[in-house]
Amino acid sequence: MLKRSYFLKTTSYLSGLLITIFFFCPGPIFSRDFKNGSEFLHVVSPGESLSKIARLYLPLTKAHTIGDLIRKIQEQNGINGTLIYPNQRLLIPLVRSAPTVSKTIPKRRDFEAKGIYVNRYSMGCRKMTRLLNTLIALEGNTVILDGKDMSGRLSYPSRVNLAREIGASANPIVKDPAKLFHYLHEKGLHVGIRLVLFYDPLLAAKRPELAVRSVSTGEPWMEKGKRAWVDPSHPTVQRYNLDIARELAEMGVDEIQFDYIRFPAMGDTRDAAYSFDQQEIPKFQVITSFLAQAREELAPYKLLLSVDVFGVMGWEHSEDIQTTGQKIGDLAKYCDVMSPMIYPSHFYAPFQNIANPGDEPFTVVSETCQRFSALLEGEEVTLRPWIQAFPFGTRTFSEEYILEELRALTQSKATGWLFWSAGNAYDVAWRALAQLNNTALEGETIKAQMSQLDEHFIE
């Protein structure tokens, strides 16, 4: 019965695709054995381009981008350039008769993640493939991808009405996110999606009534001359982010990670007005309430829910809590993983009698972890820090710098780690990991491992 059901579903999809092709791309189409890979013989219609043809077949191939599939079609058919002719027969490399479906791979909250951040731009090119191949070869197991970044743009085509209304998913980097997640799972990677929540310049610009307001002018509030923040307490803003999180959960990610889950902390924050009475309701109650709602809505998907917080929040200074709304003990009740951003260069000097925190990676990471461990005592949450993998704000950045951070984590109660480099420049981190794992980065061992990892799923 199951086989018959599957046959009917795939046949139905394929029939629909063929009908589309016959109506909009006239010409004969032939197929072969789908199970072992197949080819479609596509006959070019007047006015068709390689781009249009690639877009049509992309869901049924291994390629993740239009550009990648165009190259494969060119290679398979001996085409130089992009010029094709009416009635020209093109072999299309297909591997399936229906689009890929990805499924969440549930993990324990104390799963030891060892990963990196990959931004929206790297997701759309071969750089991502190189990064992940190297990560895997160096015993890494986790990737955190941009779902919505600091521009407010989504990396994938969304069905969320507000996202479509404001153009947040126009020209997405990843056309078929479920396929991407599926292939990353095949590589043994834990797949997390980062959502920048309340720092959203696009939403603030397209829907100014949702932006943080200025008490003095009544206009949208500015941070360093830029309108970038939306009101974390506004129901529409919260619903927008929750809908995006649920949409991604349905696509089969393993973890949703909330970043910028806070109120603005820079600029004249005393001039910022929100849709609640700050004299009656503390900011941390707004942020905690939002996270509790997210926890409830995402629970059916069996994925991990993580939050990024300032490293300095481990000291629980009342002013920081009042400004950001991040109260660690409260947030811990509604997430699986707490990821303080422990970047030594981001601790203002002098800090805790440390003259130059940026040059003291072991001390800063060690003491911050101790602070968070004390705050999380008794809570069912895993401490998994982000650590600095970039040279900003330090005179001593090197492999040893990163090794000092990792040594500090090893001696703490943290479980796992994530490397942060906004531009995804991880060469120094790779050398540190190679040294840590006693692996020759340019040697035959790592080359042999990397040669087994294909690059078909990224442009």
C-alpha positions in Angstrom: 0.0 0.0 0.0 2.9 2.4 0.9 4.6 1.6 -2.4 1.4 2.3 -4.3 0.9 5.6 -2.4 4.5 6.7 -3.1 4.1 5.7 -6.8 0.9 7.7 -7.1 2.5 10.8 -5.4 5.6 10.8 -7.5 3.7 10.1 -10.6 1.3 12.9 -9.8 4.2 15.3 -9.3 6.0 14.2 -12.5 2.7 14.4 -14.5 2.2 18.0 -13.3 5.8 18.9 -14.3 5.4 17.4 -17.7 2.1 19.2 -18.2 3.8 22.4 -17.3 6.6 21.7 -19.7 4.3 20.7 -22.6 2.2 23.9 -22.2 4.9 26.4 -21.6 8.0 24.7 -23.1 6.7 22.8 -26.2 8.8 19.9 -27.5 9.2 16.2 -26.7 10.5 15.1 -23.3 11.8 11.6 -22.6 12.7 10.0 -19.2 14.7 7.1 -18.0 15.2 5.1 -14.7 14.7 7.6 -11.8 16.0 5.3 -9.1 19.6 5.2 -10.4 19.7 8.7 -11.8 18.3 9.7 -15.2 18.3 12.2 -17.9 15.6 14.2 -19.5 15.9 15.0 -23.2 14.6 18.5 -23.4 14.0 20.1 -26.8 14.6 23.8 -26.8 11.6 26.0 -27.7 11.9 29.4 -29.3 12.8 32.1 -26.8 14.0 29.6 -24.1 17.3 30.3 -22.3 19.6 28.0 -20.3 18.5 29.9 -17.2 14.8 29.3 -17.9 15.4 25.6 -18.5 17.6 25.2 -15.4 15.0 27.0 -13.3 12.3 24.5 -14.5 14.3 21.3 -13.6 16.2 22.5 -10.6 14.0 20.8 -8.0 14.7 17.4 -9.6 18.5 17.6 -9.7 21.4 17.6 -7.3 22.2 21.3 -8.1 21.3 23.9 -5.5 21.5 27.0 -7.7 20.5 27.9 -11.2 24.1 28.7 -12.0 25.3 25.3 -10.9 22.7 23.5 -13.0 23.5 25.6 -16.1 27.1 24.5 -15.8 26.1 20.9 -15.5 23.9 21.2 -18.6 26.7 22.9 -20.5 29.2 20.1 -19.5 26.8 17.3 -20.3 25.9 18.7 -23.7 29.3 20.2 -24.8 28.0 23.7 -24.8 30.4 26.7 -24.6 28.8 29.9 -23.5 25.0 30.4 -23.1 23.8 30.3 -26.7 21.2 27.6 -27.5 18.9 27.1 -30.5 15.3 26.2 -31.1 14.8 22.4 -31.5 18.2 21.8 -29.9 18.1 18.6 -27.8 19.6 19.0 -24.3 20.2 16.2 -21.8 19.1 17.3 -18.3 20.8 15.4 -15.4 17.9 14.4 -13.1 18.2 12.3 -9.9 14.6 12.1 -8.6 11.0 12.3 -9.7 9.8 14.6 -6.9 11.4 17.5 -4.9 13.6 16.6 -1.9 12.0 16.5 1.5 14.3 17.2 4.5 13.5 15.9 8.0 14.7 17.3 11.3 17.3 15.0 13.0 16.5 15.4 16.7 19.4 15.9 19.1 19.8 16.0 22.8 20.2 19.5 24.2 23.7 18.5 25.5 24.8 17.4 22.0 28.4 18.6 21.6 28.2 20.9 18.7 31.5 22.0 17.0 30.6 24.4 14.3 30.8 27.6 12.3 28.6 30.4 11.1 27.9 30.6 7.3 26.4 33.9 6.1 23.8 34.4 3.5 26.3 35.3 0.8 28.5 32.3 1.4 25.4 30.1 1.2 25.1 30.9 -2.5 28.5 30.0 -3.7 31.3 27.4 -3.7 32.8 29.0 -0.6 30.3 27.2 1.5 31.3 23.9 0.1 34.9 24.5 0.8 34.1 25.7 4.4 32.0 22.7 5.2 34.4 20.2 3.7 37.2 21.6 5.8 35.0 21.7 8.9 34.1 18.0 8.5 37.6 17.0 7.8 38.7 18.7 11.1 36.0 16.8 13.1 33.4 19.6 13.1 29.7 18.6 13.0 27.6 21.8 13.0 26.7 24.6 10.7 24.7 27.7 11.6 23.2 29.2 8.4 21.6 32.6 7.9 17.8 32.4 7.7 17.2 36.1 8.2 20.3 38.3 8.6 20.9 41.9 9.8 19.6 43.3 6.5 16.2 41.8 7.3 16.4 39.7 4.1 15.7 36.0 4.0 18.0 33.5 2.4 15.2 31.4 1.0 11.8 31.9 -0.8 9.2 32.4 2.0 5.5 31.8 2.1 5.0 34.1 5.1 2.7 36.9 3.9 4.5 39.8 5.5 7.8 38.6 4.2 6.4 38.6 0.7 4.8 41.9 1.2 8.0 43.7 2.1 10.2 41.8 -0.3 12.2 40.0 2.3 12.6 36.9 0.3 12.9 38.5 -3.2 15.8 37.0 -5.1 16.7 34.4 -2.4 20.2 33.0 -2.3 18.9 29.4 -1.7 16.1 28.4 -4.0 15.3 25.0 -2.4 16.3 25.1 1.3 14.8 21.7 2.0 17.2 20.2 -0.6 20.1 22.0 1.0 19.2 20.8 4.5 18.9 17.3 3.2 22.4 17.2 1.7 23.9 18.8 4.8 22.3 16.0 6.8 23.8 13.5 4.4 27.2 14.9 5.2 26.5 14.3 8.9 26.0 17.9 9.8 23.7 19.4 12.5 21.9 22.2 10.7 21.0 25.3 12.6 19.3 28.4 11.2 20.1 31.9 12.6 17.2 34.4 12.7 18.1 38.0 13.5 14.9 39.0 15.2 14.3 42.6 16.2 17.1 44.3 14.3 15.4 44.5 11.0 16.1 47.5 8.8 13.9 46.2 5.9 10.8 45.7 8.1 11.4 49.1 9.8 11.6 50.8 6.4 8.6 49.0 4.7 6.4 49.1 7.7 7.5 52.2 9.7 4.6 51.8 12.2 6.4 48.7 13.5 9.6 50.6 14.1 10.8 51.7 17.5 9.6 55.3 18.0 11.5 58.4 19.2 10.0 60.0 22.2 11.3 63.4 21.3 10.2 63.4 17.6 7.5 60.8 17.2 9.4 59.5 14.2 11.2 56.2 13.9 14.0 56.0 16.5 17.5 56.0 15.1 20.6 54.0 16.1 23.7 55.8 14.9 21.6 57.6 12.3 20.0 54.4 11.0 16.4 53.2 11.3 17.1 49.6 12.0 15.1 48.4 15.0 11.5 47.2 15.1 9.5 47.1 18.3 10.1 43.7 20.1 6.8 44.1 21.9 4.6 44.7 18.9 2.4 41.7 18.2 2.9 41.9 14.4 6.7 41.9 14.8 6.6 38.9 17.1 4.1 37.0 14.8 6.3 37.7 11.8 9.4 36.2 13.4 7.5 33.2 14.8 6.0 32.5 11.4 9.4 32.5 9.8 10.7 30.2 12.6 7.8 27.7 12.1 8.3 27.8 8.3 11.9 26.8 8.6 11.1 24.2 11.2 8.7 22.6 8.7 11.6 22.4 6.2 13.5 20.1 8.4 16.2 22.1 10.2 17.6 20.7 13.4 17.9 24.0 15.3 16.4 27.5 15.3 18.8 30.1 16.8 17.5 33.5 17.8 19.9 36.4 17.5 19.2 40.0 18.4 16.5 38.7 20.8 16.7 41.9 22.7 16.0 45.6 22.8 18.5 48.2 21.4 21.6 48.7 23.5 23.4 51.5 21.6 22.4 55.1 20.8 20.1 57.2 23.0 18.0 54.3 24.3 16.2 56.6 26.7 14.6 58.3 23.7 13.1 54.9 22.4 9.4 54.3 22.9 7.6 51.0 22.5 4.0 49.7 22.5 4.1 48.9 26.2 4.5 51.0 29.3 8.1 50.7 30.4 7.2 51.9 33.9 4.8 49.1 34.3 6.4 46.2 32.4 10.1 45.5 32.5 11.8 44.8 29.2 13.0 41.3 30.2 9.4 40.3 30.7 8.7 41.1 27.0 11.7 39.2 25.7 11.1 36.2 28.0 7.4 36.1 27.1 8.3 36.0 23.4 10.8 33.2 23.9 8.2 31.2 25.9 5.7 31.6 23.0 8.3 30.4 20.5 9.1 27.4 22.7 5.4 26.4 22.7 5.0 26.8 18.9 8.2 25.0 18.0 7.8 22.2 20.4 6.0 19.8 17.9 9.0 19.9 15.5 11.4 18.2 18.0 14.2 20.6 17.1 16.6 22.6 19.4 15.8 26.2 20.3 18.9 28.3 21.0 19.4 32.0 21.9 22.4 34.3 21.4 23.1 36.7 24.2 25.7 39.2 25.1 28.7 37.7 26.9 28.6 40.6 29.5 25.1 39.4 30.5 26.8 36.8 32.7 27.6 39.5 35.2 23.9 40.4 35.5 24.4 44.1 35.8 21.0 45.6 36.4 21.6 48.4 33.8 22.3 45.8 31.1 19.2 43.8 31.9 17.0 46.9 31.9 18.5 48.0 28.6 18.6 44.7 26.6 15.8 42.7 28.3 18.1 39.7 28.5 17.7 38.1 31.9 19.6 34.8 31.7 17.9 32.8 34.4 14.5 33.6 32.9 15.5 32.9 29.3 17.1 29.6 30.3 13.6 28.2 31.2 12.4 28.4 27.5 15.4 27.3 25.4 17.6 24.2 24.9 20.9 26.0 24.3 22.3 29.3 25.6 25.0 30.8 23.4 26.8 33.8 24.9 28.9 35.6 22.4 32.2 35.5 24.2 34.3 37.7 21.9 37.2 39.1 24.1 37.5 42.1 21.8 33.9 43.1 22.5 34.5 43.6 26.2 35.2 47.3 26.9 38.6 48.0 28.4 39.3 47.9 31.2 37.0 45.1 32.2 37.1 43.3 35.5 40.6 44.6 36.1 41.7 43.3 32.6 43.4 46.2 30.9 43.0 44.8 27.4 40.3 42.1 27.3 40.8 41.6 23.5 44.3 40.3 24.2 43.3 37.9 27.0 41.2 35.2 25.3 41.7 32.5 28.0 40.9 34.7 30.9 37.8 36.3 29.3 36.3 33.1 28.0 37.0 31.2 31.2 35.5 33.8 33.5 32.5 34.4 31.3 31.8 30.7 31.2 32.0 30.5 35.0 29.5 33.4 35.3 27.0 31.7 33.0 27.4 28.3 34.5 26.5 29.8 37.9 23.4 31.5 36.4 22.3 28.3 34.6 22.8 26.0 37.6 19.8 23.7 37.9 18.3 24.7 34.6 17.8 22.2 31.8 19.8 24.2 29.2 23.2 23.7 27.6 25.9 26.3 27.6 27.4 26.5 24.1 29.4 29.7 23.5 30.2 31.5 20.4 33.9 32.3 20.4 36.0 34.8 18.5 37.5 33.6 15.1 38.2 37.1 13.7 41.1 39.6 14.3 39.1 42.7 15.2 40.1 44.4 18.5 43.1 42.4 19.3 46.9 42.6 18.6 47.5 38.9 19.2 45.0 37.1 16.9 46.5 33.8 15.8 46.1 30.0 16.0 47.2 30.3 19.6 44.5 32.9 20.3 41.8 30.4 19.3 43.5 27.5 21.0 43.4 29.6 24.3 39.7 30.1 23.8 39.2 26.3 23.3 41.3 25.5 26.3 39.2 27.8 28.4 36.1 26.0 27.2 37.5 22.6 27.9 38.1 23.6 31.5 34.6 25.0 31.9 31.1 23.5 32.1 30.4 24.5 28.5 29.4 21.8 25.9 30.7 22.4 22.4 31.5 25.6 20.6 30.7 27.8 17.6 33.3 29.9 15.7 32.1 33.4 14.6 33.5 35.2 11.7 31.1 37.6 10.1 32.9 37.3 6.7 33.4 33.6 7.1 37.2 33.9 7.0 38.2 30.8 9.0 41.8 30.0 7.8 43.3 30.8 11.3 40.6 28.7 12.9 41.3 25.8 10.6 45.0 25.9 11.5 44.1 26.0 15.2 41.8 22.9 14.9 44.4 21.1 12.8 46.9 21.7 15.6 44.4 20.7 18.3 43.5 17.5 16.4 47.1 16.8 15.4 46.0 16.9 11.8 48.2 18.1 9.0 46.0 20.7 7.3 47.8 20.4 4.0 48.7 16.8 4.4 47.5 13.6 2.8 45.1 12.7 5.6 42.9 15.8 5.3 43.2 15.7 1.5 41.9 12.2 1.5 39.0 13.0 3.7 38.1 16.1 1.7 38.3 14.2 -1.6 35.4 12.0 -0.5 33.1 15.1 0.0 31.4 16.2 -3.2 30.6 19.7 -4.2 27.4 19.1 -6.2 25.0 20.9 -3.9 26.4 24.4 -4.1 27.1 26.7 -6.9 
